[in-house]
Amino acid sequence: MDISSIIALAVILAASFATAMTAAVSRPGPWYAALDKPWWTPPNWLFPIAWSIMYALMSASAFLVWRFAPPGEAFAPLSAYAIQLVLNGLWSPVFFRMQWMGLAYLVVVAMWVAILYTIVLFFQINYWAGLMMLPYLLWVTVASFLNLSVWRMNRGRTVHADGTTA
């Protein structure tokens, strides 16, 4: 691997790590534990495992696009990738820290659209890059429905940051 590939991979991994850190510092706490959730809510222990796998696949996908895109053709797909990463990084603070479930739902829907667009662009560059993004789209689809369900189930209910209800 040449130096430019190493630098590109380092930048992609750093961007993924930075995005993951927004979730790490905006973790579910007593407030989230006290919310009503649908029966199909994944267990809390599954989220870090799933996200670790997603970030690895996403990073590999972005690297494949950078590596195999014809000259001048990586900008659009990698820009779409960056946009979905920013939206990904926004969701946890909006949902868990600000506790704005409605706005978080809008963010996750925008993220879903950005991921889908990214996948379409990635497939045009490299089949495997597009394919490796599909589990992420599936996971965010589940997250979108979970966000919407939790929001709807708790609308009109006051849950304080310490998990107590009013």
C-alpha positions, 0 to 999 in steps of 0.5 A: 500500500502506498503512502497516499492509500495509508493517509486516505485510510487513516482519514476515513478511520479517523472520521468514523472514530470521531463520529462514533465518539459522539455516540460514546459521549451521548450514551443512554442513561436513566432517561432512556431506561425510563422511556416506554419502548416497543417489545422489539427494541434490541437489547442495549448490549447489542448497540455497541457491537452492531455499531462497531461492525457498521463503522468497520464496514462503512470505513472499508466501503469508503476506502474502496471508493477512494481506491477504485474511483476513476480520477475525479469521480470520488468527490461526489460519493465521498461527499455523500458519505461525509454528509451521512457521517455528520448526520450520524454524529448528530443523532445521539446528542439530539436524542440522548443529550437534548432528549428531542425525540422528534428532531432526532427522528428527522435527523435519522430519516435524513441520515437514511436518505443520505445513506441510500444515496451514498450506497447508490453512488458507491455501487457505481464505483465498486460493487463491494463498496455498495454491498458493504453499506447495506447492513448499515442501511438495514440497521438505520432502518431499524433505528428509524422505526425505533426512534419513531416508536419511542417518540410516539409511545412517550409523547405527552409523558414527562421523563426527567434526566434522572429517569423519574417520571412526572 
